[in-house]
Amino acid sequence: MERKIGAKLARTFREITQKSNETARAEFSKVSLEEMKEIESLLKKIDNPNFNLMKELYKYFDIEE
C-alpha cells in the first residue's frame, strides 16, 4: 500500500508554525496565515508524481534557478 505524506507534512508545518508564532515577540518574525495556507497547499501536492516541490518553492520565494 502506498502511503501519502502531503497532508501529514502540511499538518505538521501548521503545528510548528503556530507554536513558533506563539513564542515570537515581534510581529515581523511571525508567519502570516496567508503564507501558511500557501505553503500548506504546496505540501499537500507532494503526493502528485508530476509535482516538483523544489521548482514550486523557487517560484514561491521568487528565486531564480
C-alpha positions as a Markdown table, in Angstrom:
| # | Residue | x | y | z |
|---|---|---|---|---|
| 1 | Met | 0.0 | 0.0 | 0.0 |
| 2 | Glu | 1.3 | 3.4 | -1.0 |
| 3 | Arg | 1.5 | 6.0 | 1.8 |
| 4 | Lys | 0.5 | 9.6 | 1.3 |
| 5 | Ile | 2.6 | 12.2 | 3.2 |
| 6 | Gly | 1.4 | 15.5 | 1.7 |
| 7 | Ala | -1.4 | 16.1 | 4.2 |
| 8 | Lys | 0.8 | 15.0 | 7.1 |
| 9 | Leu | 3.5 | 17.4 | 6.1 |
| 10 | Ala | 1.0 | 20.2 | 5.8 |
| 11 | Arg | -0.5 | 19.5 | 9.2 |
| 12 | Thr | 3.0 | 19.2 | 10.8 |
| 13 | Phe | 4.0 | 22.5 | 9.2 |
| 14 | Arg | 0.9 | 24.3 | 10.6 |
| 15 | Glu | 1.6 | 22.9 | 14.1 |
| 16 | Ile | 5.2 | 24.0 | 14.1 |
| 17 | Thr | 4.4 | 27.4 | 12.6 |
| 18 | Gln | 1.6 | 28.1 | 15.1 |
| 19 | Lys | 3.9 | 27.2 | 18.0 |
| 20 | Ser | 6.6 | 29.5 | 16.6 |
| 21 | Asn | 4.2 | 32.3 | 16.2 |
| 22 | Glu | 3.0 | 32.0 | 19.8 |
| 23 | Thr | 6.6 | 32.5 | 21.0 |
| 24 | Ala | 7.6 | 35.1 | 18.5 |
| 25 | Arg | 7.9 | 38.6 | 20.1 |
| 26 | Ala | 8.0 | 40.8 | 17.1 |
| 27 | Glu | 5.2 | 40.8 | 14.5 |
| 28 | Phe | 7.6 | 40.8 | 11.6 |
| 29 | Ser | 9.0 | 37.5 | 12.7 |
| 30 | Lys | 5.7 | 35.7 | 12.6 |
| 31 | Val | 4.4 | 33.7 | 9.6 |
| 32 | Ser | 1.1 | 35.1 | 8.4 |
| 33 | Leu | -2.0 | 33.0 | 7.9 |
| 34 | Glu | -1.9 | 33.7 | 4.2 |
| 35 | Glu | 1.7 | 32.4 | 4.0 |
| 36 | Met | 0.8 | 29.3 | 6.0 |
| 37 | Lys | -2.1 | 28.5 | 3.7 |
| 38 | Glu | 0.1 | 28.9 | 0.5 |
| 39 | Ile | 2.9 | 26.7 | 1.8 |
| 40 | Glu | 0.4 | 24.1 | 3.1 |
| 41 | Ser | -1.2 | 23.9 | -0.3 |
| 42 | Leu | 2.2 | 23.2 | -1.8 |
| 43 | Leu | 2.9 | 20.5 | 0.7 |
| 44 | Lys | -0.4 | 18.8 | 0.1 |
| 45 | Lys | 0.6 | 18.4 | -3.6 |
| 46 | Ile | 3.7 | 16.4 | -2.8 |
| 47 | Asp | 2.0 | 13.1 | -3.4 |
| 48 | Asn | 1.3 | 14.0 | -7.1 |
| 49 | Pro | 4.1 | 12.4 | -9.2 |
| 50 | Asn | 4.0 | 15.4 | -11.6 |
| 51 | Phe | 4.6 | 17.9 | -8.8 |
| 52 | Asn | 8.1 | 19.4 | -8.4 |
| 53 | Leu | 8.4 | 20.8 | -4.9 |
| 54 | Met | 11.7 | 22.4 | -5.4 |
| 55 | Lys | 10.5 | 24.2 | -8.6 |
| 56 | Glu | 7.4 | 25.4 | -6.8 |
| 57 | Leu | 9.4 | 26.7 | -3.8 |
| 58 | Tyr | 11.8 | 28.6 | -6.1 |
| 59 | Lys | 8.7 | 30.1 | -7.7 |
| 60 | Tyr | 7.0 | 30.9 | -4.3 |
| 61 | Phe | 10.1 | 32.6 | -2.9 |
| 62 | Asp | 10.9 | 34.3 | -6.2 |
| 63 | Ile | 14.3 | 32.7 | -6.6 |
| 64 | Glu | 15.9 | 32.1 | -10.0 |
| 65 | Glu | 17.1 | 28.6 | -10.6 |
